[in-house]
Amino acid sequence: MGMFDCVHVPVKCPYCGWVTRDGQTKDFDRLLNHFKIGDDVSQWINEGYIDCIYDCRSPSCRAKAEARDIKRQGCRSGFGMLFDVFIEVKRGKVTRNYQITKLWDGDTNDQEIDTTKIC
């Protein structure tokens, strides 16, 4: 996976409803920096979205991911259920608005989501 930065914006898991508090992005410098709601990211993005991957590790998502991974590869991966999220940036600041863009169920059923609406 390599280096990344963390974005701390709470997002509701589309699989189970658990609130996952942070995701990872490669849209910035990839120096393990941490960004939260209200932080200035204008040197990278002034208006638009931060492309993130979130990993839900609720008990139900961990159980689902473990069963999937054991079936697929014979062992656990250590990940929960993964999903992609766009975090909105307005006037160079990280906002709490987001849109889930893809569900990674690990099978051939990975789902692209309509990204025309932001939560």
C-alpha angles and dihedrals in degrees: 000000000000129000123340143160126246125237115200105206118131112241127183111238111243091212102052110359095246113144109245109200105203145021139189129250139183093197093101134042097305093229098130091262120161124227128187138181109302097021118137112247096160094124086069106021129013100173124007137046143315109227108222140171117219126199116205111208099179113140092257094047092046090051092048092047093047092051090048094047095046090050093046103038107008096248143055119274097204091237128112123213111316130214137169121238135187110215111203121239118199124183089350095304130115110244132198091242117109145165125208106227107177140015115215105203091163095239131089087275096080104149128221110211129212105262098191093101128061121204 
